[in-house]
Amino acid sequence: MTSRKLLAAVCGALAVALLAPSAQATTAEDTDVYLVRLRDHTATEQAVSTAAKALVDKYGGTLRKLYYSAIQGFSVSLTPAQKSAVLRDPGISSIALNRTFKAAGTQRNPPSWGLDRIDQHAQPLDHSYTYPNKAENVHVYVFDTGIRTSHSEFGGRAHAAFDAVDATDHSGTDCNGHGTEVAGAIGGSGVGVAKGVQLESVRVLGCDGTGSAENVMTAVDWLARNAKKPAFANLSFSGASQSIMDLQLYNLNEMGIGYSAAAGNGDDTGAAQDACDVSPGRQTHAVTVGATDKADKRLASSNVGSCVHLFAPGKDIVTASAGCDYGRTTVSGTSIAAAEAAGAAALYLSAHPQATAFDVEKALSDAATPDLVGDPGTDSPNKLLYVG
């Protein structure tokens, strides 16, 4: 993944203090955080709690978080020896190292054209955006760095729903900017696809734009219990594959809540990778979105492969800025492309509120314009987002 370029939006002077990552706790032997899935896949909250505490009492370690809605398990800090012992326990289905994710990269520059592109099949652009509804009855859960809920683009429709990064902070404050940009593309009144949608901030990434699978899973577990339907989620971040998290997200799909995900912006050099190698977009029923430019060509850094679901505009897209309540900024990448797909999903759900996650996935795929994406990449579907 390329590093996100944090250029100042023109909103006046704004100082943002970035939180430094805390040093990892160590004992006599270094520990790592692991994600543990119980073999009992029907365990209640109390049963998960009891099993997790019993395992820690038996093998040692520090219990961190419990998961019991979309998957049954917990996170725990363990030494290598403790991890080996837990893995051999007959009550354990799997154990995986907690991985780190980061917001898909963005860069700022000239004015947007993306809304104009997704309401028509063919070019040239007609300088207008026609949409079927405003999705006022739909809730999109934005898993990101937070949202500047006071921004004028949101008109009181953005709310701080859940914070997995800091359990004591219920403000949903976006100290990075990425989440506000994503929310703007989903549902800003001027810059967004679904202009009346309810935007729910689910903070899983910190001020530096990174986060862990542990926190994402905590947020998914919360969403499984608390979603206001019709609901959809947007996960505009990516990292190394994390099977236990992908399984939890599939279970969320089974519960009726779909999600869009960034295909990812290539490796550290900017070269495109196989999207099937990165989570959460590799999950079979994620609406995984690659990015195109104004000529409908795939961005060179946009990941490719059979796990990509479709493409959407992702070059020089104007959206909301977290710098001030009226600011706009210009960004590029698969994060913003995934956000546009989330907005399109909201439009569909508004007209079809009983639709399942799988219905939404199929509807977006079926509606997409075929055979226009230039150089979509090996095994990628040649489909461009369409909402007309």
C-alpha positions as CSV (number, residue, x, y, z in Angstrom):
1,M,0.0,0.0,0.0
2,T,1.3,3.5,-0.8
3,S,1.5,6.0,2.0
4,R,-1.4,8.5,2.3
5,K,-0.3,12.0,1.3
6,L,-1.6,14.4,4.0
7,L,-1.8,17.7,2.2
8,A,-3.7,20.6,3.8
9,A,-7.1,21.4,2.5
10,V,-7.8,25.1,2.1
11,C,-9.8,25.7,5.3
12,G,-7.6,28.1,7.2
13,A,-5.0,27.2,9.7
14,L,-5.7,23.9,11.4
15,A,-3.4,22.0,13.7
16,V,-4.0,18.3,14.1
17,A,-2.1,16.4,16.8
18,L,-1.3,12.9,15.6
19,L,-1.4,10.3,18.3
20,A,1.8,8.3,18.6
21,P,1.3,4.6,18.8
22,S,1.9,3.2,22.2
23,A,4.7,0.8,22.9
24,Q,3.7,-2.8,23.0
25,A,3.5,-4.2,26.5
26,T,6.1,-6.9,27.2
27,T,6.7,-9.3,30.1
28,A,9.8,-11.4,30.6
29,E,9.0,-12.8,27.2
30,D,7.5,-10.6,24.4
31,T,3.8,-11.1,23.7
32,D,1.7,-10.6,20.6
33,V,-2.0,-10.2,20.2
34,Y,-3.9,-13.1,18.7
35,L,-7.5,-13.6,17.5
36,V,-8.9,-16.9,18.8
37,R,-12.0,-18.6,17.4
38,L,-13.9,-21.0,19.6
39,R,-15.0,-24.4,18.3
40,D,-18.5,-23.8,19.7
41,H,-19.8,-21.6,17.0
42,T,-23.2,-21.0,18.8
43,A,-21.8,-19.9,22.1
44,T,-23.7,-17.0,23.9
45,E,-22.0,-13.9,25.3
46,Q,-21.7,-15.5,28.7
47,A,-20.4,-18.8,27.3
48,V,-17.7,-17.0,25.3
49,S,-16.7,-15.0,28.3
50,T,-16.5,-18.1,30.5
51,A,-14.5,-20.1,27.9
52,A,-12.1,-17.2,27.3
53,K,-11.4,-16.6,31.0
54,A,-11.0,-20.4,31.6
55,L,-8.4,-20.6,28.8
56,V,-6.4,-17.6,30.1
57,D,-6.5,-19.1,33.6
58,K,-5.3,-22.4,32.2
59,Y,-2.5,-21.2,29.8
60,G,-1.8,-17.6,30.9
61,G,-1.9,-14.5,28.8
62,T,-4.0,-11.3,29.0
63,L,-7.6,-11.3,27.8
64,R,-8.5,-8.3,25.7
65,K,-11.8,-8.4,23.8
66,L,-14.7,-10.8,23.3
67,Y,-16.6,-11.5,20.1
68,Y,-20.0,-13.2,20.3
69,S,-22.3,-11.8,17.6
70,A,-21.0,-12.4,14.1
71,I,-18.3,-14.9,15.4
72,Q,-17.5,-16.6,18.7
73,G,-14.1,-15.9,20.0
74,F,-11.8,-13.4,21.7
75,S,-8.5,-11.5,21.4
76,V,-5.7,-12.2,23.8
77,S,-2.0,-11.3,24.4
78,L,0.2,-14.4,24.5
79,T,3.8,-15.4,24.5
80,P,4.9,-17.9,21.8
81,A,4.7,-20.8,24.3
82,Q,1.2,-19.8,25.5
83,K,0.0,-19.5,21.9
84,S,1.2,-23.0,21.1
85,A,-0.6,-24.3,24.2
86,V,-3.8,-22.5,23.4
87,L,-3.7,-23.8,19.8
88,R,-3.6,-27.4,21.1
89,D,-6.7,-26.9,23.3
90,P,-9.7,-29.0,22.0
91,G,-12.0,-26.0,22.5
92,I,-10.2,-23.9,20.0
93,S,-11.1,-23.8,16.3
94,S,-8.3,-21.4,15.1
95,I,-5.8,-18.8,16.3
96,A,-4.3,-16.0,14.1
97,L,-1.9,-13.2,14.7
98,N,-3.7,-9.8,14.9
99,R,-2.8,-7.9,11.7
100,T,-2.7,-4.2,10.9
101,F,-4.7,-2.3,8.3
102,K,-4.4,1.1,6.9
103,A,-6.6,3.5,5.0
104,A,-6.2,3.2,1.2
105,G,-4.0,6.0,0.0
106,T,-5.3,9.4,-1.3
107,Q,-3.8,12.4,-3.1
108,R,-5.4,15.8,-3.6
109,N,-5.5,17.8,-6.8
110,P,-8.1,19.1,-9.4
111,P,-12.0,19.1,-9.5
112,S,-14.3,16.1,-9.6
113,W,-16.2,14.3,-12.4
114,G,-17.1,11.0,-10.7
115,L,-20.8,11.7,-10.0
116,D,-21.3,12.8,-13.6
117,R,-19.7,9.5,-14.8
118,I,-21.7,7.0,-12.8
119,D,-25.2,8.0,-14.0
120,Q,-24.6,7.3,-17.6
121,H,-23.2,4.3,-19.5
122,A,-21.2,6.0,-22.2
123,Q,-19.0,9.1,-22.5
124,P,-18.9,12.0,-23.1
125,L,-20.0,13.3,-19.8
126,D,-23.2,15.4,-19.8
127,H,-22.3,17.7,-16.8
128,S,-25.1,16.4,-14.6
129,Y,-25.8,13.7,-12.0
130,T,-29.3,12.2,-12.0
131,Y,-30.1,9.8,-9.1
132,P,-33.2,7.7,-8.3
133,N,-33.6,8.7,-4.7
134,K,-31.7,10.2,-1.8
135,A,-31.6,7.1,0.4
136,E,-33.0,8.9,3.5
137,N,-34.1,5.7,5.0
138,V,-30.7,3.9,4.8
139,H,-27.9,3.8,7.3
140,V,-24.3,3.4,6.0
141,Y,-21.8,2.5,8.7
142,V,-18.4,4.1,7.8
143,F,-15.6,2.0,9.3
144,D,-12.8,4.5,9.2
145,T,-10.9,7.2,11.1
146,G,-14.2,8.9,12.2
147,I,-16.3,11.6,10.6
148,R,-16.4,15.4,11.1
149,T,-20.1,15.1,11.8
150,S,-20.6,18.9,11.9
151,H,-19.6,19.3,8.2
152,S,-22.1,21.2,6.2
153,E,-22.2,18.4,3.6
154,F,-23.9,16.1,6.1
155,G,-26.6,18.5,7.4
156,G,-27.0,16.7,10.7
157,R,-27.2,13.2,9.1
158,A,-23.7,12.1,10.3
159,H,-23.5,10.5,13.7
160,A,-20.9,9.1,16.0
161,A,-22.0,5.5,16.4
162,F,-19.1,3.4,17.8
163,D,-15.4,3.8,18.6
164,A,-13.2,0.7,18.7
165,V,-10.0,2.7,19.0
166,D,-10.9,4.6,22.1
167,A,-13.7,3.3,24.2
168,T,-13.8,6.4,26.3
169,D,-14.3,8.8,23.3
170,H,-17.9,8.9,21.9
171,S,-17.4,11.9,19.7
172,G,-16.4,10.1,16.5
173,T,-13.9,12.9,15.9
174,D,-11.8,12.5,12.7
175,C,-8.3,13.4,13.6
176,N,-6.9,12.0,10.3
177,G,-9.4,13.2,7.5
178,H,-9.8,9.9,5.6
179,G,-13.1,9.0,7.2
180,T,-14.7,12.4,6.4
181,E,-13.5,12.2,2.8
182,V,-15.0,8.7,2.5
183,A,-18.3,9.8,4.1
184,G,-18.5,12.8,1.8
185,A,-18.3,10.6,-1.3
186,I,-20.9,8.2,0.1
187,G,-23.5,10.8,1.2
188,G,-22.5,14.4,1.1
189,S,-25.4,16.6,0.0
190,G,-23.2,18.2,-2.7
191,V,-20.4,15.8,-3.3
192,G,-22.0,12.4,-2.4
193,V,-23.8,9.7,-4.3
194,A,-26.6,9.1,-1.8
195,K,-27.5,12.7,-0.8
196,G,-29.9,12.0,2.1
197,V,-28.3,8.8,3.6
198,Q,-27.7,8.5,7.4
199,L,-23.9,8.3,7.9
200,E,-22.8,6.3,11.0
201,S,-19.2,6.7,12.1
202,V,-17.6,3.5,13.3
203,R,-14.0,4.4,14.2
204,V,-11.6,1.5,13.6
205,L,-8.5,3.5,12.4
206,G,-6.5,5.9,14.5
207,C,-5.1,9.3,13.8
208,D,-2.3,7.8,11.8
209,G,-4.8,6.1,9.5
210,T,-3.9,2.6,10.7
211,G,-5.8,0.0,12.8
212,S,-5.9,-3.6,13.8
213,A,-8.1,-6.6,12.9
214,E,-8.8,-6.8,16.6
215,N,-10.6,-3.4,16.5
216,V,-12.3,-4.1,13.2
217,M,-13.7,-7.3,14.6
218,T,-14.9,-5.5,17.8
219,A,-16.7,-3.0,15.6
220,V,-18.3,-5.8,13.4
221,D,-19.4,-7.6,16.5
222,W,-21.1,-4.3,17.7
223,L,-22.7,-3.7,14.3
224,A,-24.1,-7.2,14.2
225,R,-26.1,-6.4,17.4
226,N,-26.9,-2.7,16.8
227,A,-27.4,-2.1,13.0
228,K,-30.4,0.1,12.1
229,K,-31.7,-1.5,8.9
230,P,-31.7,-1.1,6.0
231,A,-28.0,-1.0,6.6
232,F,-24.7,-1.2,4.6
233,A,-21.1,-0.7,5.6
234,N,-18.0,0.8,3.9
235,L,-14.5,-0.5,4.8
236,S,-12.1,1.7,2.8
237,F,-8.9,0.1,4.1
238,S,-6.8,-3.0,3.4
239,G,-4.0,-5.1,4.7
240,A,-2.6,-8.6,4.6
241,S,-5.2,-11.4,4.6
242,Q,-6.9,-12.1,7.9
243,S,-9.1,-15.2,7.5
244,I,-10.9,-15.0,10.9
245,M,-12.0,-11.4,10.2
246,D,-13.1,-12.3,6.7
247,L,-15.2,-15.1,8.1
248,Q,-16.8,-12.7,10.6
249,L,-17.6,-10.3,7.8
250,Y,-19.1,-13.2,5.8
251,N,-21.3,-14.0,8.8
252,L,-22.3,-10.3,8.8
253,N,-23.4,-10.7,5.2
254,E,-25.5,-13.7,6.2
255,M,-27.2,-11.5,8.8
256,G,-28.3,-9.1,6.0
257,I,-25.6,-6.4,6.1
258,G,-23.4,-6.0,3.1
259,Y,-20.2,-3.9,2.7
260,S,-18.0,-2.3,0.2
261,A,-14.2,-2.5,0.4
262,A,-11.3,-0.8,-1.2
263,A,-9.5,-3.2,-3.6
264,G,-6.3,-1.6,-2.4
265,N,-3.7,0.8,-3.9
266,G,-0.9,-1.6,-4.7
267,D,2.2,-2.5,-2.8
268,D,4.7,-0.2,-1.2
269,T,6.0,0.8,-4.7
270,G,2.5,1.5,-6.0
271,A,2.5,-1.6,-8.2
272,A,-0.9,-3.3,-8.4
273,Q,-1.4,-6.5,-6.4
274,D,-3.9,-9.4,-6.5
275,A,-6.9,-8.1,-4.5
276,C,-7.4,-11.7,-3.3
277,D,-4.3,-11.3,-1.1
278,V,-5.7,-8.4,1.0
279,S,-8.5,-8.2,3.6
280,P,-11.3,-7.3,3.9
281,G,-11.8,-7.1,0.1
282,R,-10.9,-10.7,-0.5
283,Q,-14.0,-12.0,1.2
284,T,-16.2,-13.6,-1.4
285,H,-19.3,-11.4,-1.0
286,A,-17.6,-8.1,-0.3
287,V,-18.4,-5.4,-2.9
288,T,-14.6,-4.9,-3.7
289,V,-14.0,-1.8,-5.7
290,G,-11.1,-0.8,-8.0
291,A,-10.5,2.8,-9.2
292,T,-10.6,4.4,-12.7
293,D,-9.6,7.7,-14.1
294,K,-11.6,10.1,-16.3
295,A,-10.8,8.1,-19.4
296,D,-12.3,5.0,-17.7
297,K,-8.9,3.4,-17.4
298,R,-7.9,1.6,-14.2
299,L,-5.4,3.5,-12.1
300,A,-2.0,1.8,-12.3
301,S,-1.9,1.3,-8.5
302,S,-5.5,-0.1,-8.2
303,N,-5.4,-3.8,-7.3
304,V,-6.7,-6.4,-9.7
305,G,-8.0,-10.0,-9.9
306,S,-11.1,-12.1,-9.4
307,C,-11.8,-10.6,-6.0
308,V,-12.5,-7.2,-7.5
309,H,-16.3,-6.8,-7.9
310,L,-16.4,-3.7,-10.1
311,F,-14.6,-0.4,-10.7
312,A,-15.7,3.2,-9.9
313,P,-14.2,6.7,-10.5
314,G,-11.2,7.1,-8.2
315,K,-9.0,9.9,-9.7
316,D,-9.3,13.5,-8.6
317,I,-12.6,13.2,-6.8
318,V,-13.9,16.2,-4.9
319,T,-15.2,15.4,-1.4
320,A,-15.6,16.8,2.1
321,S,-12.6,17.8,4.1
322,A,-12.2,17.3,7.8
323,G,-10.3,20.6,8.1
324,C,-13.4,22.7,8.6
325,D,-17.2,22.6,8.4
326,Y,-17.3,23.9,4.8
327,G,-14.1,22.6,3.3
328,R,-13.7,20.4,0.3
329,T,-10.6,18.5,-0.9
330,T,-9.7,16.4,-3.9
331,V,-8.6,12.8,-3.5
332,S,-7.7,9.7,-5.5
333,G,-7.6,5.9,-4.8
334,T,-9.7,2.9,-4.2
335,S,-11.0,4.2,-0.9
336,I,-13.0,6.9,-2.6
337,A,-14.1,4.4,-5.3
338,A,-15.4,2.0,-2.7
339,A,-17.3,4.9,-1.0
340,E,-19.1,5.7,-4.3
341,A,-20.2,2.0,-4.4
342,A,-21.5,2.3,-0.8
343,G,-23.5,5.2,-1.9
344,A,-24.9,3.3,-4.8
345,A,-25.8,0.4,-2.5
346,A,-27.7,2.9,-0.3
347,L,-29.7,4.0,-3.3
348,Y,-30.6,0.4,-4.1
349,L,-31.5,-0.4,-0.5
350,S,-33.7,2.7,-0.3
351,A,-35.9,1.3,-3.1
352,H,-35.5,-2.3,-1.9
353,P,-35.3,-2.1,2.0
354,Q,-35.8,-5.9,2.4
355,A,-32.9,-6.8,0.1
356,T,-30.2,-9.1,1.5
357,A,-26.5,-8.3,1.4
358,F,-26.3,-10.8,-1.5
359,D,-29.1,-9.0,-3.3
360,V,-27.3,-5.7,-3.1
361,E,-24.0,-7.3,-4.3
362,K,-25.8,-8.8,-7.3
363,A,-27.8,-5.6,-8.1
364,L,-24.6,-3.5,-8.3
365,S,-22.9,-6.1,-10.5
366,D,-25.9,-6.5,-12.8
367,A,-26.3,-2.7,-13.2
368,A,-22.7,-1.9,-13.9
369,T,-21.7,-0.8,-17.3
370,P,-19.7,-3.6,-19.0
371,D,-16.5,-3.6,-21.2
372,L,-15.5,0.0,-20.8
373,V,-12.6,-0.2,-18.2
374,G,-9.3,0.2,-19.9
375,D,-6.7,-2.4,-18.7
376,P,-8.8,-3.8,-15.8
377,G,-6.0,-6.3,-15.0
378,T,-5.8,-10.0,-15.1
379,D,-9.0,-11.8,-14.0
380,S,-10.7,-8.5,-13.1
381,P,-14.3,-8.0,-14.2
382,N,-14.7,-5.3,-16.7
383,K,-17.6,-3.5,-15.0
384,L,-18.0,0.2,-14.1
385,L,-20.3,1.4,-11.4
386,Y,-23.7,2.7,-12.7
387,V,-26.6,4.2,-10.7
388,G,-28.9,5.5,-13.4
